[in-house]
Amino acid sequence: MRAVVFEAYGRVADVREVRDPVPSEHGVVVRVEATGLCRSDWHGWMGHDPDITLPHVPGHELAGVVEAVGPGVANWRPGDQVTVPFVCACGRCAACAAGDQQVCERQTQPGFTHWGSFAEYVALEHADVNLVAVPEELSFATAAGLGCRFATAFRAVVAQGRLAPGEWVAVHGCGGVGLSAVMIAAACGARVVAVDVSPQALELARKFGAAECVDAAGLTGAGGGAAGAVRELTGGGAHLSLDALGSPATCASSVQSLRRRGRHVQVGLLPSAAGDPVVPMGRVIGEELEILGSHGMPAHAYGPMLDMVRSGALRPDLLVTSVIPLDAAPAALAAVGTAPGAGVTIIEPARG
């Protein structure tokens, strides 16, 4: 099969012929019809993820067709159209028994713990626990974005963030995850403040439901920066604030954006190379702020999100701003760190 392979961190990958994957006893091989290009893929390519061994094939949010199944798979057959969370759970540990597959103790992640979906085929573990059927009305390009950025944003806003209608929500960083969070929060009845340094990203955020936008470029100093702007726009601070980018600056700004008893959800990855964020723990204590993490969404929890997609309340298809062939993926992956774009880029391995 053809796949995107890199042999050194930070060095542009190439597209080459590699061995075809085979399913494990409880796993499947999926023919990849579409796969998303995510900032997490860029982190892995840069060497920020200790699970990766070289040479490596990235890619962790995908949709496609089951090509082959292992002998222990009960619920899936070749020809089934599927997507999968980026965390593939074991189904047997204490976390899985509690329904918390997104923090499985023995999780695998395509594109990180093993070769991923920037390829014509990808192997996935524990299919009966992890696969999600793709509704017929969803395109593969739309479904591919559900497994990471959209599902992650949905759980961060709805489950971890416990959003209530009418609340103010601040979203710091309006890439794929952030724009998904804006759309989901607005659909759930929130008033959303989008924060980014890119006018293009803020324009999309307003299109997807943001009531207010804050251009954080150059906002520093006595005015309180972006956090001060959010507090002013919301009459005292957001009830819920998300760092959807993942940097010490956006994490701190998200916490500082909150009103008393507000809730911060950390969604964006914080690579160790960037250092630890400075969190104002005095405010956290004195104002009873909540600091929460969010790490994807298990397959069994996809139902309510898919119901909202089917009804048209959520339109993840509108987040897809570009579709590229596999041959264009190496350059697009390298470009994420220098010029991160707004919206979602989808790679179609069979295209072109």
Long-range contacts (C-beta under 8 A, 24 or more apart in sequence): 1-119, 1-120, 1-121, 2-119, 2-120, 2-326, 2-349, 3-57, 3-115, 3-118, 3-119, 3-120, 3-326, 4-57, 4-58, 4-59, 4-118, 4-119, 4-326, 4-329, 4-330, 4-333, 5-55, 5-56, 5-57, 6-45, 6-54, 6-55, 6-56, 6-58, 6-330, 7-54, 7-55, 7-56, 8-54, 9-45, 9-46, 9-47, 9-54, 10-45, 10-46, 10-47, 12-330, 12-331, 12-334, 13-45, 13-58, 13-329, 13-330, 13-333, 13-334, 14-330, 15-326, 15-327, 15-329, 15-330, 18-57, 18-119, 20-121, 21-115, 21-121, 21-122, 21-123, 22-68, 22-123, 23-68, 23-69, 23-70, 23-73, 23-123, 24-70, 24-123, 24-125, 25-70, 25-71, 25-72, 26-70, 26-72, 26-73, 26-125, 26-126, 26-127, 26-128, 27-69, 27-70, 27-73, 27-123, 27-124, 27-125, 27-126, 27-127, 28-66, 28-67, 28-68, 28-69, 28-70, 28-73, 28-76, 28-123, 28-124, 28-127, 28-131, 29-66, 29-67, 29-68, 29-69, 29-121, 29-122, 29-123, 29-124, 30-62, 30-64, 30-65, 30-66, 30-67, 30-82, 30-84, 30-117, 30-121, 30-122, 30-123, 30-124, 31-64, 31-65, 31-66, 31-67, 31-120, 31-121, 32-59, 32-62, 32-63, 32-64, 32-117, 32-119, 32-120, 32-121, 32-122, 32-349, 33-63, 33-64, 33-65, 33-140, 33-144, 33-348, 33-349, 33-350, 34-62, 34-63, 34-64, 34-139, 34-140, 34-141, 34-143, 34-144, 34-323, 34-346, 34-347, 34-348, 35-59, 35-61, 35-62, 35-63, 35-116, 35-117, 35-118, 35-144, 35-346, 35-347, 35-349, 36-61, 36-62, 36-144, 36-145, 36-147, 36-148, 36-149, 36-176, 36-344, 36-345, 36-346, 36-347, 37-324, 37-329, 37-332, 37-333, 37-336, 37-344, 37-345, 37-346, 37-347, 38-148, 38-149, 38-176, 39-175, 39-176, 39-177, 39-245, 39-246, 39-268, 39-269, 39-336, 39-340, 40-86, 40-111, 40-148, 40-269, 41-111, 41-116, 41-118, 41-333, 41-336, 42-333, 42-336, 42-337, 43-269, 43-271, 44-111, 44-112, 45-333, 45-334, 46-271, 46-337, 48-269, 48-271, 48-272, 48-273, 49-112, 51-109, 51-112, 51-113, 52-112, 56-115, 57-111, 57-115, 57-116, 57-118, 57-119, 58-111, 58-116, 58-118, 58-333, 59-110, 59-111, 59-116, 59-117, 59-118, 59-119, 59-122, 59-347, 60-86, 60-109, 60-110, 60-111, 60-112, 60-116, 60-117, 60-147, 60-148, 61-86, 61-117, 61-144, 61-145, 61-146, 61-147, 61-148, 61-149, 62-110, 62-116, 62-117, 62-122, 62-144, 62-147, 63-134, 63-140, 63-141, 63-143, 63-144, 63-146, 63-147, 64-117, 64-122, 64-140, 66-131, 67-121, 69-127, 70-127, 73-127, 73-128, 74-128, 75-127, 75-128, 75-131, 76-127, 76-128, 76-131, 80-131, 80-133, 81-133, 81-134, 81-136, 81-140, 81-143, 82-131, 82-132, 82-133, 82-134, 83-131, 83-132, 83-134, 83-143, 83-144, 83-146, 83-147, 84-110, 84-124, 84-130, 84-131, 84-132, 84-147, 84-299, 85-130, 85-132, 85-147, 85-148, 85-151, 85-296, 85-297, 85-298, 85-299, 86-110, 86-111, 86-147, 86-148, 86-152, 86-296, 87-295, 87-296, 87-298, 88-124, 88-125, 88-126, 88-129, 88-130, 89-126, 89-129, 89-130, 89-298, 89-299, 90-125, 90-126, 90-129, 91-126, 91-128, 91-129, 96-129, 99-298, 99-300, 100-298, 101-129, 101-130, 101-298, 101-299, 101-300, 102-155, 102-295, 102-296, 102-297, 102-298, 103-295, 118-326, 118-329, 118-333, 118-347, 118-349, 119-326, 119-349, 120-326, 120-349, 120-350, 129-299, 130-299, 131-299, 132-299, 132-302, 135-306, 135-309, 135-310, 137-310, 138-309, 138-317, 139-317, 140-348, 141-317, 141-320, 141-323, 141-346, 141-348, 142-316, 142-317, 142-320, 144-346, 145-176, 145-180, 145-316, 145-319, 145-320, 145-344, 145-346, 146-302, 146-305, 146-316, 148-177, 148-296, 149-176, 149-177, 149-180, 149-344, 150-180, 150-184, 150-305, 150-316, 150-319, 151-296, 151-297, 151-302, 151-305, 152-177, 152-180, 152-267, 152-294, 152-295, 152-296, 152-297, 153-177, 153-178, 153-180, 153-181, 153-184, 153-244, 153-267, 154-180, 154-184, 154-297, 154-305, 155-294, 155-296, 155-297, 155-301, 156-181, 156-242, 156-265, 156-267, 156-294, 157-181, 157-184, 157-185, 157-188, 157-240, 157-242, 157-265, 158-184, 158-188, 158-304, 159-294, 159-297, 159-301, 160-265, 160-292, 160-293, 160-294, 161-240, 161-242, 161-263, 161-265, 161-292, 161-294, 162-240, 162-263, 163-188, 163-190, 163-240, 164-189, 164-239, 165-189, 165-190, 166-190, 166-191, 167-191, 167-238, 167-239, 167-240, 168-192, 168-193, 168-234, 168-235, 168-237, 168-238, 168-239, 168-240, 168-259, 169-193, 169-238, 169-239, 169-240, 169-241, 169-242, 170-195, 170-230, 170-234, 170-238, 170-240, 170-241, 170-242, 170-254, 170-257, 171-195, 171-205, 171-210, 171-241, 171-242, 171-244, 172-196, 172-216, 172-226, 172-241, 172-242, 172-243, 172-244, 172-245, 172-250, 172-253, 172-254, 172-257, 173-243, 173-244, 173-245, 173-246, 173-250, 173-268, 174-198, 174-201, 174-202, 174-204, 174-205, 174-244, 174-342, 175-201, 175-244, 175-245, 175-340, 175-341, 175-342, 175-343, 176-319, 176-343, 176-344, 177-244, 177-267, 177-268, 178-205, 178-242, 178-244, 178-245, 179-204, 179-205, 179-208, 179-319, 179-342, 179-343, 179-344, 180-316, 180-319, 181-242, 181-244, 181-267, 182-208, 182-209, 182-210, 183-208, 183-209, 183-314, 183-315, 183-316, 183-318, 183-319, 184-314, 185-209, 185-240, 186-210, 186-211, 187-308, 187-313, 187-314, 190-240, 191-234, 193-230, 193-233, 193-234, 193-238, 195-226, 195-229, 195-230, 195-253, 195-257, 196-342, 198-342, 200-341, 200-342, 201-342, 203-342, 204-321, 204-342, 204-343, 207-318, 208-318, 208-319, 216-253, 224-256, 225-253, 225-256, 226-253, 226-257, 227-252, 227-253, 227-254, 227-256, 227-257, 228-256, 230-257, 231-257, 231-259, 234-259, 236-260, 237-262, 238-262, 239-263, 240-264, 240-265, 241-265, 242-266, 242-267, 243-267, 243-268, 244-268, 246-270, 246-271, 247-274, 247-277, 248-274, 248-275, 248-276, 248-277, 248-278, 249-277, 251-277, 251-279, 252-277, 252-278, 252-279, 252-280, 255-279, 255-280, 255-283, 255-284, 255-289, 255-291, 256-280, 256-283, 258-287, 258-289, 259-287, 260-287, 260-288, 260-289, 261-287, 261-288, 261-289, 261-290, 262-287, 262-289, 262-290, 263-289, 263-290, 263-292, 264-289, 264-290, 264-291, 264-292, 265-292, 265-293, 265-294, 266-291, 266-292, 266-293, 266-294, 267-294, 319-343, 319-344, 320-344, 320-346, 321-345, 322-346, 323-347, 323-348, 323-351, 324-348, 324-351, 325-349, 325-351, 325-352, 326-351, 326-352, 327-352
